[in-house]
């Protein structure tokens, strides 16, 4: 998938747990975990804003576009 979530990297850099972030932004650990593992299909801008505010980062620090290469594409 070309969109990669880097929330885990930001948490490690700030020595913050997912539980601590959850408490600070008012989002369940389960929902943050879905986002962190890249299983989320969408994220509200208000959620992204809250996460960025608490982590002191920019949206681009959390969400990254990684172009697919021909090797990544599986033809059917």
mmCIF file of the N, C-alpha and C atoms, coordinates in Angstrom:
data_MODEL
# 
_entry.id   MODEL 
# 
loop_
_atom_site.group_PDB 
_atom_site.id 
_atom_site.type_symbol 
_atom_site.label_atom_id 
_atom_site.label_alt_id 
_atom_site.label_comp_id 
_atom_site.label_asym_id 
_atom_site.label_entity_id 
_atom_site.label_seq_id 
_atom_site.pdbx_PDB_ins_code 
_atom_site.Cartn_x 
_atom_site.Cartn_y 
_atom_site.Cartn_z 
_atom_site.occupancy 
_atom_site.B_iso_or_equiv 
_atom_site.pdbx_formal_charge 
_atom_site.auth_seq_id 
_atom_site.auth_comp_id 
_atom_site.auth_asym_id 
_atom_site.auth_atom_id 
_atom_site.pdbx_PDB_model_num 
ATOM 1   N N  . UNK A 1 1  ? 0.849   -1.185  0.000   1.00 0.00 ? 1  UNK A N  1 
ATOM 2   C CA . UNK A 1 1  ? 0.000   0.000   0.000   1.00 0.00 ? 1  UNK A CA 1 
ATOM 3   C C  . UNK A 1 1  ? 0.885   1.235   0.000   1.00 0.00 ? 1  UNK A C  1 
ATOM 4   N N  . UNK A 1 2  ? 0.613   2.193   -0.850  1.00 0.00 ? 2  UNK A N  1 
ATOM 5   C CA . UNK A 1 2  ? 1.471   3.366   -0.978  1.00 0.00 ? 2  UNK A CA 1 
ATOM 6   C C  . UNK A 1 2  ? 1.408   4.346   0.198   1.00 0.00 ? 2  UNK A C  1 
ATOM 7   N N  . UNK A 1 3  ? 0.348   4.302   1.023   1.00 0.00 ? 3  UNK A N  1 
ATOM 8   C CA . UNK A 1 3  ? 0.271   5.178   2.186   1.00 0.00 ? 3  UNK A CA 1 
ATOM 9   C C  . UNK A 1 3  ? 0.737   4.387   3.399   1.00 0.00 ? 3  UNK A C  1 
ATOM 10  N N  . UNK A 1 4  ? 1.758   4.910   4.080   1.00 0.00 ? 4  UNK A N  1 
ATOM 11  C CA . UNK A 1 4  ? 2.336   4.234   5.233   1.00 0.00 ? 4  UNK A CA 1 
ATOM 12  C C  . UNK A 1 4  ? 2.132   5.110   6.461   1.00 0.00 ? 4  UNK A C  1 
ATOM 13  N N  . UNK A 1 5  ? 1.711   4.510   7.566   1.00 0.00 ? 5  UNK A N  1 
ATOM 14  C CA . UNK A 1 5  ? 1.510   5.224   8.813   1.00 0.00 ? 5  UNK A CA 1 
ATOM 15  C C  . UNK A 1 5  ? 2.762   5.053   9.666   1.00 0.00 ? 5  UNK A C  1 
ATOM 16  N N  . UNK A 1 6  ? 3.323   6.168   10.103  1.00 0.00 ? 6  UNK A N  1 
ATOM 17  C CA . UNK A 1 6  ? 4.561   6.168   10.881  1.00 0.00 ? 6  UNK A CA 1 
ATOM 18  C C  . UNK A 1 6  ? 4.332   6.581   12.339  1.00 0.00 ? 6  UNK A C  1 
ATOM 19  N N  . UNK A 1 7  ? 3.155   6.305   12.858  1.00 0.00 ? 7  UNK A N  1 
ATOM 20  C CA . UNK A 1 7  ? 2.826   6.689   14.226  1.00 0.00 ? 7  UNK A CA 1 
ATOM 21  C C  . UNK A 1 7  ? 3.763   6.022   15.226  1.00 0.00 ? 7  UNK A C  1 
ATOM 22  N N  . UNK A 1 8  ? 4.105   4.763   14.992  1.00 0.00 ? 8  UNK A N  1 
ATOM 23  C CA . UNK A 1 8  ? 4.997   4.053   15.906  1.00 0.00 ? 8  UNK A CA 1 
ATOM 24  C C  . UNK A 1 8  ? 6.349   4.743   16.023  1.00 0.00 ? 8  UNK A C  1 
ATOM 25  N N  . UNK A 1 9  ? 6.872   5.241   14.919  1.00 0.00 ? 9  UNK A N  1 
ATOM 26  C CA . UNK A 1 9  ? 8.159   5.939   14.915  1.00 0.00 ? 9  UNK A CA 1 
ATOM 27  C C  . UNK A 1 9  ? 8.086   7.210   15.759  1.00 0.00 ? 9  UNK A C  1 
ATOM 28  N N  . UNK A 1 10 ? 6.985   7.957   15.606  1.00 0.00 ? 10 UNK A N  1 
ATOM 29  C CA . UNK A 1 10 ? 6.822   9.202   16.359  1.00 0.00 ? 10 UNK A CA 1 
ATOM 30  C C  . UNK A 1 10 ? 6.691   8.917   17.854  1.00 0.00 ? 10 UNK A C  1 
ATOM 31  N N  . UNK A 1 11 ? 5.995   7.851   18.194  1.00 0.00 ? 11 UNK A N  1 
ATOM 32  C CA . UNK A 1 11 ? 5.858   7.489   19.607  1.00 0.00 ? 11 UNK A CA 1 
ATOM 33  C C  . UNK A 1 11 ? 7.205   7.108   20.215  1.00 0.00 ? 11 UNK A C  1 
ATOM 34  N N  . UNK A 1 12 ? 7.995   6.331   19.496  1.00 0.00 ? 12 UNK A N  1 
ATOM 35  C CA . UNK A 1 12 ? 9.315   5.919   19.987  1.00 0.00 ? 12 UNK A CA 1 
ATOM 36  C C  . UNK A 1 12 ? 10.211  7.139   20.184  1.00 0.00 ? 12 UNK A C  1 
ATOM 37  N N  . UNK A 1 13 ? 10.211  8.049   19.234  1.00 0.00 ? 13 UNK A N  1 
ATOM 38  C CA . UNK A 1 13 ? 11.049  9.240   19.335  1.00 0.00 ? 13 UNK A CA 1 
ATOM 39  C C  . UNK A 1 13 ? 10.702  10.079  20.556  1.00 0.00 ? 13 UNK A C  1 
ATOM 40  N N  . UNK A 1 14 ? 9.435   10.041  20.966  1.00 0.00 ? 14 UNK A N  1 
ATOM 41  C CA . UNK A 1 14 ? 8.988   10.852  22.111  1.00 0.00 ? 14 UNK A CA 1 
ATOM 42  C C  . UNK A 1 14 ? 8.869   10.038  23.395  1.00 0.00 ? 14 UNK A C  1 
ATOM 43  N N  . UNK A 1 15 ? 9.278   8.770   23.307  1.00 0.00 ? 15 UNK A N  1 
ATOM 44  C CA . UNK A 1 15 ? 9.219   7.856   24.452  1.00 0.00 ? 15 UNK A CA 1 
ATOM 45  C C  . UNK A 1 15 ? 7.826   7.884   25.089  1.00 0.00 ? 15 UNK A C  1 
ATOM 46  N N  . UNK A 1 16 ? 6.817   7.763   24.230  1.00 0.00 ? 16 UNK A N  1 
ATOM 47  C CA . UNK A 1 16 ? 5.430   7.794   24.655  1.00 0.00 ? 16 UNK A CA 1 
ATOM 48  C C  . UNK A 1 16 ? 4.771   6.475   24.261  1.00 0.00 ? 16 UNK A C  1 
ATOM 49  N N  . UNK A 1 17 ? 3.914   5.975   25.121  1.00 0.00 ? 17 UNK A N  1 
ATOM 50  C CA . UNK A 1 17 ? 3.191   4.749   24.809  1.00 0.00 ? 17 UNK A CA 1 
ATOM 51  C C  . UNK A 1 17 ? 1.890   5.092   24.080  1.00 0.00 ? 17 UNK A C  1 
ATOM 52  N N  . UNK A 1 18 ? 1.341   4.081   23.438  1.00 0.00 ? 18 UNK A N  1 
ATOM 53  C CA . UNK A 1 18 ? 0.060   4.241   22.775  1.00 0.00 ? 18 UNK A CA 1 
ATOM 54  C C  . UNK A 1 18 ? -1.032  4.571   23.799  1.00 0.00 ? 18 UNK A C  1 
ATOM 55  N N  . UNK A 1 19 ? -0.921  3.976   24.975  1.00 0.00 ? 19 UNK A N  1 
ATOM 56  C CA . UNK A 1 19 ? -1.888  4.239   26.044  1.00 0.00 ? 19 UNK A CA 1 
ATOM 57  C C  . UNK A 1 19 ? -1.820  5.701   26.482  1.00 0.00 ? 19 UNK A C  1 
ATOM 58  N N  . UNK A 1 20 ? -0.618  6.227   26.634  1.00 0.00 ? 20 UNK A N  1 
ATOM 59  C CA . UNK A 1 20 ? -0.462  7.622   27.029  1.00 0.00 ? 20 UNK A CA 1 
ATOM 60  C C  . UNK A 1 20 ? -1.034  8.561   25.966  1.00 0.00 ? 20 UNK A C  1 
ATOM 61  N N  . UNK A 1 21 ? -0.750  8.282   24.706  1.00 0.00 ? 21 UNK A N  1 
ATOM 62  C CA . UNK A 1 21 ? -1.304  9.101   23.626  1.00 0.00 ? 21 UNK A CA 1 
ATOM 63  C C  . UNK A 1 21 ? -2.824  9.012   23.630  1.00 0.00 ? 21 UNK A C  1 
ATOM 64  N N  . UNK A 1 22 ? -3.346  7.825   23.841  1.00 0.00 ? 22 UNK A N  1 
ATOM 65  C CA . UNK A 1 22 ? -4.787  7.615   23.891  1.00 0.00 ? 22 UNK A CA 1 
ATOM 66  C C  . UNK A 1 22 ? -5.432  8.500   24.952  1.00 0.00 ? 22 UNK A C  1 
ATOM 67  N N  . UNK A 1 23 ? -4.849  8.531   26.128  1.00 0.00 ? 23 UNK A N  1 
ATOM 68  C CA . UNK A 1 23 ? -5.377  9.351   27.219  1.00 0.00 ? 23 UNK A CA 1 
ATOM 69  C C  . UNK A 1 23 ? -5.311  10.840  26.889  1.00 0.00 ? 23 UNK A C  1 
ATOM 70  N N  . UNK A 1 24 ? -4.247  11.246  26.233  1.00 0.00 ? 24 UNK A N  1 
ATOM 71  C CA . UNK A 1 24 ? -4.066  12.667  25.909  1.00 0.00 ? 24 UNK A CA 1 
ATOM 72  C C  . UNK A 1 24 ? -5.010  13.159  24.822  1.00 0.00 ? 24 UNK A C  1 
ATOM 73  N N  . UNK A 1 25 ? -5.312  12.301  23.841  1.00 0.00 ? 25 UNK A N  1 
ATOM 74  C CA . UNK A 1 25 ? -6.149  12.744  22.716  1.00 0.00 ? 25 UNK A CA 1 
ATOM 75  C C  . UNK A 1 25 ? -7.600  12.298  22.821  1.00 0.00 ? 25 UNK A C  1 
ATOM 76  N N  . UNK A 1 26 ? -7.902  11.419  23.776  1.00 0.00 ? 26 UNK A N  1 
ATOM 77  C CA . UNK A 1 26 ? -9.279  10.976  23.957  1.00 0.00 ? 26 UNK A CA 1 
ATOM 78  C C  . UNK A 1 26 ? -9.758  10.012  22.892  1.00 0.00 ? 26 UNK A C  1 
ATOM 79  N N  . UNK A 1 27 ? -8.854  9.193   22.398  1.00 0.00 ? 27 UNK A N  1 
ATOM 80  C CA . UNK A 1 27 ? -9.174  8.173   21.394  1.00 0.00 ? 27 UNK A CA 1 
ATOM 81  C C  . UNK A 1 27 ? -8.800  6.827   22.004  1.00 0.00 ? 27 UNK A C  1 
ATOM 82  N N  . UNK A 1 28 ? -9.624  5.818   21.795  1.00 0.00 ? 28 UNK A N  1 
ATOM 83  C CA . UNK A 1 28 ? -9.343  4.526   22.408  1.00 0.00 ? 28 UNK A CA 1 
ATOM 84  C C  . UNK A 1 28 ? -8.031  3.945   21.903  1.00 0.00 ? 28 UNK A C  1 
ATOM 85  N N  . UNK A 1 29 ? -7.420  3.147   22.766  1.00 0.00 ? 29 UNK A N  1 
ATOM 86  C CA . UNK A 1 29 ? -6.182  2.465   22.383  1.00 0.00 ? 29 UNK A CA 1 
ATOM 87  C C  . UNK A 1 29 ? -6.438  1.575   21.171  1.00 0.00 ? 29 UNK A C  1 
ATOM 88  N N  . UNK A 1 30 ? -7.608  0.934   21.146  1.00 0.00 ? 30 UNK A N  1 
ATOM 89  C CA . UNK A 1 30 ? -7.934  0.040   20.025  1.00 0.00 ? 30 UNK A CA 1 
ATOM 90  C C  . UNK A 1 30 ? -7.949  0.811   18.702  1.00 0.00 ? 30 UNK A C  1 
ATOM 91  N N  . UNK A 1 31 ? -8.567  1.983   18.685  1.00 0.00 ? 31 UNK A N  1 
ATOM 92  C CA . UNK A 1 31 ? -8.614  2.767   17.443  1.00 0.00 ? 31 UNK A CA 1 
ATOM 93  C C  . UNK A 1 31 ? -7.239  3.300   17.056  1.00 0.00 ? 31 UNK A C  1 
ATOM 94  N N  . UNK A 1 32 ? -6.446  3.718   18.031  1.00 0.00 ? 32 UNK A N  1 
ATOM 95  C CA . UNK A 1 32 ? -5.084  4.162   17.718  1.00 0.00 ? 32 UNK A CA 1 
ATOM 96  C C  . UNK A 1 32 ? -4.241  2.998   17.210  1.00 0.00 ? 32 UNK A C  1 
ATOM 97  N N  . UNK A 1 33 ? -4.470  1.821   17.756  1.00 0.00 ? 33 UNK A N  1 
ATOM 98  C CA . UNK A 1 33 ? -3.742  0.638   17.312  1.00 0.00 ? 33 UNK A CA 1 
ATOM 99  C C  . UNK A 1 33 ? -4.067  0.306   15.858  1.00 0.00 ? 33 UNK A C  1 
ATOM 100 N N  . UNK A 1 34 ? -5.333  0.423   15.500  1.00 0.00 ? 34 UNK A N  1 
ATOM 101 C CA . UNK A 1 34 ? -5.738  0.191   14.108  1.00 0.00 ? 34 UNK A CA 1 
ATOM 102 C C  . UNK A 1 34 ? -5.021  1.175   13.185  1.00 0.00 ? 34 UNK A C  1 
ATOM 103 N N  . UNK A 1 35 ? -4.936  2.426   13.612  1.00 0.00 ? 35 UNK A N  1 
ATOM 104 C CA . UNK A 1 35 ? -4.221  3.435   12.815  1.00 0.00 ? 35 UNK A CA 1 
ATOM 105 C C  . UNK A 1 35 ? -2.738  3.104   12.755  1.00 0.00 ? 35 UNK A C  1 
ATOM 106 N N  . UNK A 1 36 ? -2.146  2.804   13.896  1.00 0.00 ? 36 UNK A N  1 
ATOM 107 C CA . UNK A 1 36 ? -0.705  2.541   13.976  1.00 0.00 ? 36 UNK A CA 1 
ATOM 108 C C  . UNK A 1 36 ? -0.276  1.370   13.111  1.00 0.00 ? 36 UNK A C  1 
ATOM 109 N N  . UNK A 1 37 ? -1.112  0.333   13.043  1.00 0.00 ? 37 UNK A N  1 
ATOM 110 C CA . UNK A 1 37 ? -0.741  -0.856  12.274  1.00 0.00 ? 37 UNK A CA 1 
ATOM 111 C C  . UNK A 1 37 ? -1.060  -0.725  10.789  1.00 0.00 ? 37 UNK A C  1 
ATOM 112 N N  . UNK A 1 38 ? -1.635  0.415   10.399  1.00 0.00 ? 38 UNK A N  1 
ATOM 113 C CA . UNK A 1 38 ? -1.924  0.641   8.995   1.00 0.00 ? 38 UNK A CA 1 
ATOM 114 C C  . UNK A 1 38 ? -3.195  -0.029  8.518   1.00 0.00 ? 38 UNK A C  1 
ATOM 115 N N  . UNK A 1 39 ? -4.032  -0.502  9.439   1.00 0.00 ? 39 UNK A N  1 
ATOM 116 C CA . UNK A 1 39 ? -5.265  -1.180  9.059   1.00 0.00 ? 39 UNK A CA 1 
ATOM 117 C C  . UNK A 1 39 ? -6.438  -0.220  8.894   1.00 0.00 ? 39 UNK A C  1 
ATOM 118 N N  . UNK A 1 40 ? -6.248  1.044   9.279   1.00 0.00 ? 40 UNK A N  1 
ATOM 119 C CA . UNK A 1 40 ? -7.323  2.031   9.146   1.00 0.00 ? 40 UNK A CA 1 
ATOM 120 C C  . UNK A 1 40 ? -7.524  2.373   7.673   1.00 0.00 ? 40 UNK A C  1 
ATOM 121 N N  . UNK A 1 41 ? -8.769  2.522   7.279   1.00 0.00 ? 41 UNK A N  1 
ATOM 122 C CA . UNK A 1 41 ? -9.094  2.899   5.906   1.00 0.00 ? 41 UNK A CA 1 
ATOM 123 C C  . UNK A 1 41 ? -9.230  4.412   5.760   1.00 0.00 ? 41 UNK A C  1 
ATOM 124 N N  . UNK A 1 42 ? -9.407  5.106   6.897   1.00 0.00 ? 42 UNK A N  1 
ATOM 125 C CA . UNK A 1 42 ? -9.563  6.558   6.879   1.00 0.00 ? 42 UNK A CA 1 
ATOM 126 C C  . UNK A 1 42 ? -9.182  7.106   8.248   1.00 0.00 ? 42 UNK A C  1 
ATOM 127 N N  . UNK A 1 43 ? -8.882  8.384   8.283   1.00 0.00 ? 43 UNK A N  1 
ATOM 128 C CA . UNK A 1 43 ? -8.612  9.058   9.545   1.00 0.00 ? 43 UNK A CA 1 
ATOM 129 C C  . UNK A 1 43 ? -9.231  10.454  9.468   1.00 0.00 ? 43 UNK A C  1 
ATOM 130 N N  . UNK A 1 44 ? -9.952  10.823  10.500  1.00 0.00 ? 44 UNK A N  1 
ATOM 131 C CA . UNK A 1 44 ? -10.542 12.166  10.534  1.00 0.00 ? 44 UNK A CA 1 
ATOM 132 C C  . UNK A 1 44 ? -9.441  13.198  10.706  1.00 0.00 ? 44 UNK A C  1 
ATOM 133 N N  . UNK A 1 45 ? -9.625  14.336  10.064  1.00 0.00 ? 45 UNK A N  1 
ATOM 134 C CA . UNK A 1 45 ? -8.642  15.403  10.205  1.00 0.00 ? 45 UNK A CA 1 
ATOM 135 C C  . UNK A 1 45 ? -8.563  15.881  11.644  1.00 0.00 ? 45 UNK A C  1 
ATOM 136 N N  . UNK A 1 46 ? -9.674  15.873  12.355  1.00 0.00 ? 46 UNK A N  1 
ATOM 137 C CA . UNK A 1 46 ? -9.654  16.288  13.767  1.00 0.00 ? 46 UNK A CA 1 
ATOM 138 C C  . UNK A 1 46 ? -8.822  15.301  14.601  1.00 0.00 ? 46 UNK A C  1 
ATOM 139 N N  . UNK A 1 47 ? -8.861  14.026  14.256  1.00 0.00 ? 47 UNK A N  1 
ATOM 140 C CA . UNK A 1 47 ? -8.044  13.026  14.942  1.00 0.00 ? 47 UNK A CA 1 
ATOM 141 C C  . UNK A 1 47 ? -6.576  13.260  14.639  1.00 0.00 ? 47 UNK A C  1 
ATOM 142 N N  . UNK A 1 48 ? -6.266  13.480  13.385  1.00 0.00 ? 48 UNK A N  1 
ATOM 143 C CA . UNK A 1 48 ? -4.886  13.754  12.976  1.00 0.00 ? 48 UNK A CA 1 
ATOM 144 C C  . UNK A 1 48 ? -4.371  15.010  13.659  1.00 0.00 ? 48 UNK A C  1 
ATOM 145 N N  . UNK A 1 49 ? -5.224  16.027  13.732  1.00 0.00 ? 49 UNK A N  1 
ATOM 146 C CA . UNK A 1 49 ? -4.849  17.277  14.399  1.00 0.00 ? 49 UNK A CA 1 
ATOM 147 C C  . UNK A 1 49 ? -4.520  17.027  15.878  1.00 0.00 ? 49 UNK A C  1 
ATOM 148 N N  . UNK A 1 50 ? -5.360  16.267  16.565  1.00 0.00 ? 50 UNK A N  1 
ATOM 149 C CA . UNK A 1 50 ? -5.130  15.970  17.980  1.00 0.00 ? 50 UNK A CA 1 
ATOM 150 C C  . UNK A 1 50 ? -3.821  15.216  18.189  1.00 0.00 ? 50 UNK A C  1 
ATOM 151 N N  . UNK A 1 51 ? -3.567  14.236  17.341  1.00 0.00 ? 51 UNK A N  1 
ATOM 152 C CA . UNK A 1 51 ? -2.334  13.448  17.446  1.00 0.00 ? 51 UNK A CA 1 
ATOM 153 C C  . UNK A 1 51 ? -1.120  14.335  17.212  1.00 0.00 ? 51 UNK A C  1 
ATOM 154 N N  . UNK A 1 52 ? -1.174  15.170  16.180  1.00 0.00 ? 52 UNK A N  1 
ATOM 155 C CA . UNK A 1 52 ? -0.051  16.060  15.874  1.00 0.00 ? 52 UNK A CA 1 
ATOM 156 C C  . UNK A 1 52 ? 0.186   17.061  16.998  1.00 0.00 ? 52 UNK A C  1 
ATOM 157 N N  . UNK A 1 53 ? -0.895  17.566  17.578  1.00 0.00 ? 53 UNK A N  1 
ATOM 158 C CA . UNK A 1 53 ? -0.768  18.522  18.681  1.00 0.00 ? 53 UNK A CA 1 
ATOM 159 C C  . UNK A 1 53 ? -0.037  17.878  19.861  1.00 0.00 ? 53 UNK A C  1 
ATOM 160 N N  . UNK A 1 54 ? -0.444  16.665  20.212  1.00 0.00 ? 54 UNK A N  1 
ATOM 161 C CA . UNK A 1 54 ? 0.157   15.988  21.365  1.00 0.00 ? 54 UNK A CA 1 
ATOM 162 C C  . UNK A 1 54 ? 1.585   15.519  21.102  1.00 0.00 ? 54 UNK A C  1 
ATOM 163 N N  . UNK A 1 55 ? 1.870   15.136  19.876  1.00 0.00 ? 55 UNK A N  1 
ATOM 164 C CA . UNK A 1 55 ? 3.222   14.665  19.546  1.00 0.00 ? 55 UNK A CA 1 
ATOM 165 C C  . UNK A 1 55 ? 4.143   15.800  19.097  1.00 0.00 ? 55 UNK A C  1 
ATOM 166 N N  . UNK A 1 56 ? 3.575   16.982  18.866  1.00 0.00 ? 56 UNK A N  1 
ATOM 167 C CA . UNK A 1 56 ? 4.389   18.112  18.410  1.00 0.00 ? 56 UNK A CA 1 
ATOM 168 C C  . UNK A 1 56 ? 4.996   17.846  17.049  1.00 0.00 ? 56 UNK A C  1 
ATOM 169 N N  . UNK A 1 57 ? 4.193   17.307  16.145  1.00 0.00 ? 57 UNK A N  1 
ATOM 170 C CA . UNK A 1 57 ? 4.705   16.966  14.819  1.00 0.00 ? 57 UNK A CA 1 
ATOM 171 C C  . UNK A 1 57 ? 3.752   17.454  13.736  1.00 0.00 ? 57 UNK A C  1 
ATOM 172 N N  . UNK A 1 58 ? 4.117   17.230  12.504  1.00 0.00 ? 58 UNK A N  1 
ATOM 173 C CA . UNK A 1 58 ? 3.313   17.578  11.346  1.00 0.00 ? 58 UNK A CA 1 
ATOM 174 C C  . UNK A 1 58 ? 2.630   16.313  10.811  1.00 0.00 ? 58 UNK A C  1 
ATOM 175 N N  . UNK A 1 59 ? 1.493   16.472  10.113  1.00 0.00 ? 59 UNK A N  1 
ATOM 176 C CA . UNK A 1 59 ? 0.821   15.290  9.546   1.00 0.00 ? 59 UNK A CA 1 
ATOM 177 C C  . UNK A 1 59 ? 1.750   14.435  8.679   1.00 0.00 ? 59 UNK A C  1 
ATOM 178 N N  . UNK A 1 60 ? 2.645   15.074  7.953   1.00 0.00 ? 60 UNK A N  1 
ATOM 179 C CA . UNK A 1 60 ? 3.580   14.344  7.099   1.00 0.00 ? 60 UNK A CA 1 
ATOM 180 C C  . UNK A 1 60 ? 4.588   13.509  7.868   1.00 0.00 ? 60 UNK A C  1 
ATOM 181 N N  . UNK A 1 61 ? 4.717   13.772  9.182   1.00 0.00 ? 61 UNK A N  1 
ATOM 182 C CA . UNK A 1 61 ? 5.583   12.940  10.017  1.00 0.00 ? 61 UNK A CA 1 
ATOM 183 C C  . UNK A 1 61 ? 4.902   11.617  10.346  1.00 0.00 ? 61 UNK A C  1 
ATOM 184 N N  . UNK A 1 62 ? 3.581   11.607  10.263  1.00 0.00 ? 62 UNK A N  1 
ATOM 185 C CA . UNK A 1 62 ? 2.803   10.419  10.617  1.00 0.00 ? 62 UNK A CA 1 
ATOM 186 C C  . UNK A 1 62 ? 2.352   9.647   9.380   1.00 0.00 ? 62 UNK A C  1 
ATOM 187 N N  . UNK A 1 63 ? 1.958   10.374  8.344   1.00 0.00 ? 63 UNK A N  1 
ATOM 188 C CA . UNK A 1 63 ? 1.438   9.751   7.127   1.00 0.00 ? 63 UNK A CA 1 
ATOM 189 C C  . UNK A 1 63 ? 2.425   10.004  5.998   1.00 0.00 ? 63 UNK A C  1 
ATOM 190 N N  . UNK A 1 64 ? 2.844   8.932   5.360   1.00 0.00 ? 64 UNK A N  1 
ATOM 191 C CA . UNK A 1 64 ? 3.851   9.047   4.309   1.00 0.00 ? 64 UNK A CA 1 
ATOM 192 C C  . UNK A 1 64 ? 3.385   8.307   3.053   1.00 0.00 ? 64 UNK A C  1 
ATOM 193 N N  . UNK A 1 65 ? 3.607   8.914   1.913   1.00 0.00 ? 65 UNK A N  1 
ATOM 194 C CA . UNK A 1 65 ? 3.320   8.263   0.628   1.00 0.00 ? 65 UNK A CA 1 
ATOM 195 C C  . UNK A 1 65 ? 4.595   7.599   0.142   1.00 0.00 ? 65 UNK A C  1 
ATOM 196 N N  . UNK A 1 66 ? 4.510   6.310   -0.118  1.00 0.00 ? 66 UNK A N  1 
ATOM 197 C CA . UNK A 1 66 ? 5.645   5.557   -0.654  1.00 0.00 ? 66 UNK A CA 1 
ATOM 198 C C  . UNK A 1 66 ? 5.191   4.963   -1.976  1.00 0.00 ? 66 UNK A C  1 
ATOM 199 N N  . UNK A 1 67 ? 5.803   5.415   -3.060  1.00 0.00 ? 67 UNK A N  1 
ATOM 200 C CA . UNK A 1 67 ? 5.412   4.960   -4.385  1.00 0.00 ? 67 UNK A CA 1 
ATOM 201 C C  . UNK A 1 67 ? 5.684   3.468   -4.541  1.00 0.00 ? 67 UNK A C  1 
ATOM 202 N N  . UNK A 1 68 ? 4.738   2.802   -5.189  1.00 0.00 ? 68 UNK A N  1 
ATOM 203 C CA . UNK A 1 68 ? 4.923   1.384   -5.490  1.00 0.00 ? 68 UNK A CA 1 
ATOM 204 C C  . UNK A 1 68 ? 5.887   1.244   -6.642  1.00 0.00 ? 68 UNK A C  1 
ATOM 205 N N  . UNK A 1 69 ? 6.674   0.202   -6.597  1.00 0.00 ? 69 UNK A N  1 
ATOM 206 C CA . UNK A 1 69 ? 7.569   -0.103  -7.710  1.00 0.00 ? 69 UNK A CA 1 
ATOM 207 C C  . UNK A 1 69 ? 6.949   -1.243  -8.501  1.00 0.00 ? 69 UNK A C  1 
ATOM 208 N N  . UNK A 1 70 ? 7.478   -1.499  -9.659  1.00 0.00 ? 70 UNK A N  1 
ATOM 209 C CA . UNK A 1 70 ? 6.971   -2.607  -10.469 1.00 0.00 ? 70 UNK A CA 1 
ATOM 210 C C  . UNK A 1 70 ? 7.115   -3.939  -9.727  1.00 0.00 ? 70 UNK A C  1 
ATOM 211 N N  . UNK A 1 71 ? 8.109   -4.045  -8.850  1.00 0.00 ? 71 UNK A N  1 
ATOM 212 C CA . UNK A 1 71 ? 8.316   -5.273  -8.080  1.00 0.00 ? 71 UNK A CA 1 
ATOM 213 C C  . UNK A 1 71 ? 7.210   -5.471  -7.057  1.00 0.00 ? 71 UNK A C  1 
ATOM 214 N N  . UNK A 1 72 ? 6.591   -4.353  -6.583  1.00 0.00 ? 72 UNK A N  1 
ATOM 215 C CA . UNK A 1 72 ? 5.555   -4.424  -5.561  1.00 0.00 ? 72 UNK A CA 1 
ATOM 216 C C  . UNK A 1 72 ? 4.199   -4.823  -6.128  1.00 0.00 ? 72 UNK A C  1 
ATOM 217 N N  . UNK A 1 73 ? 4.001   -4.613  -7.419  1.00 0.00 ? 73 UNK A N  1 
ATOM 218 C CA . UNK A 1 73 ? 2.706   -4.861  -8.034  1.00 0.00 ? 73 UNK A CA 1 
ATOM 219 C C  . UNK A 1 73 ? 2.606   -6.330  -8.430  1.00 0.00 ? 73 UNK A C  1 
ATOM 220 N N  . UNK A 1 74 ? 1.549   -6.964  -7.970  1.00 0.00 ? 74 UNK A N  1 
ATOM 221 C CA . UNK A 1 74 ? 1.310   -8.367  -8.323  1.00 0.00 ? 74 UNK A CA 1 
ATOM 222 C C  . UNK A 1 74 ? 0.233   -8.390  -9.401  1.00 0.00 ? 74 UNK A C  1 
ATOM 223 N N  . UNK A 1 75 ? 0.570   -8.939  -10.523 1.00 0.00 ? 75 UNK A N  1 
ATOM 224 C CA . UNK A 1 75 ? -0.405  -9.000  -11.615 1.00 0.00 ? 75 UNK A CA 1 
ATOM 225 C C  . UNK A 1 75 ? -1.297  -10.211 -11.425 1.00 0.00 ? 75 UNK A C  1 
ATOM 226 N N  . UNK A 1 76 ? -2.574  -10.013 -11.755 1.00 0.00 ? 76 UNK A N  1 
ATOM 227 C CA . UNK A 1 76 ? -3.529  -11.123 -11.618 1.00 0.00 ? 76 UNK A CA 1 
ATOM 228 C C  . UNK A 1 76 ? -3.983  -11.601 -12.972 1.00 0.00 ? 76 UNK A C  1 
# 
